[in-house]
Amino acid sequence: MPFIGTQPQVGAYSKLDAITTSATATYNLTLNSGAYYPSSANHLMVSLNGVMQAPQDSFTISGATIIFASTLASTDSIDFIMALGDVLDIGTPSDGTVVTAKIQNDAVTTAKIADANITTGKLASSLDLSGKTVTYGLTDSDMPSGSVLQVVTATDQTQRSTTSTSYVTASNTLTVNITPISTSSRILVLVSVIGGHSSGGGTIAYFTIYRDSTDLGSSAGRGLSQNYGASSDVRTSMNMNILDSPSTTSQVTYQVYIKDNGSSGQVDINWNNCKGTITAMEIGG
């Protein structure tokens, strides 16, 4: 803020102008004939009649005036008043002098990070981090066990069919990629489709989920879900889920696979172009 008179010297120790006492308790403080505004009474050393005065008890400060606790007389002598500088204003620190420990926790807010428009008083709507690498320190231990750390999902609305007796991808779009935050995380995979089989009695349609090249279905290759029938076509809602433990922080891929049991039938998924969905959720361990 602007000052009337001489600007206080940051960190300076100044002897204020001499004061002639009279029958009053209030006196103006000046430095080089200009009004002086101490930050508080604690920032002045006052000697009266050869005795140092206690701030707040013997005198107080109001603006650029000193007010003694009792009225002085013309025979009293204010020996000197020393100002200990404007300690509330340290000025501009030198380059490279402010270390991390001197910055208060939570002092750097989003508003401070964003570029400010001084003319309008508004903050910029974006933060330019071009050329910077942004990292985060979230780990599995930062969240309670069982917390959902991230979710990815994909859909497909095209009917896919196969007569293969070995597992084939149902659709490249019923695929999700996820990169776990922690090796202790588990991945909950949920699949919902309309599937079934046709063209031949005794046909069995198998549906399963692969993690990369690993079938997460039964060891016998029967998948996570199946349907079968005698001589008629079978169409039904197919729902699969599995809680997988990939034990990695590298990207893994989950995808729906289908196959026929070898009875000259046809396996269908997303029948009649019904929408199929696959979702993977990382669960904190």
Secondary structure, 3 states (H helix, E strand, C coil): CCCCCCCCCCCCCEECCCCCCCCCCEEECEECCEECCCCCHHHEEEEECCEECCECCCEEEECCEEEECCCCCCCCCEEEEEECCCCCCCCCCCCCCCCHHHCCCCCCCHHHHCCEECCCCEECCCCCCCCCCCCCCCCHHHCCCCCEEEEEEEEECCCEEECCCCCEECCCCCEEEECCCCCCCEEEEEEEEEEEEECCCCCEEEEEEEECCEECCCCCCCCCEEEECCCCCEEEEEEEEEEECCCCCCCEEEEEEEEECCCCCEEEECHHHCCEEEEEEEECC
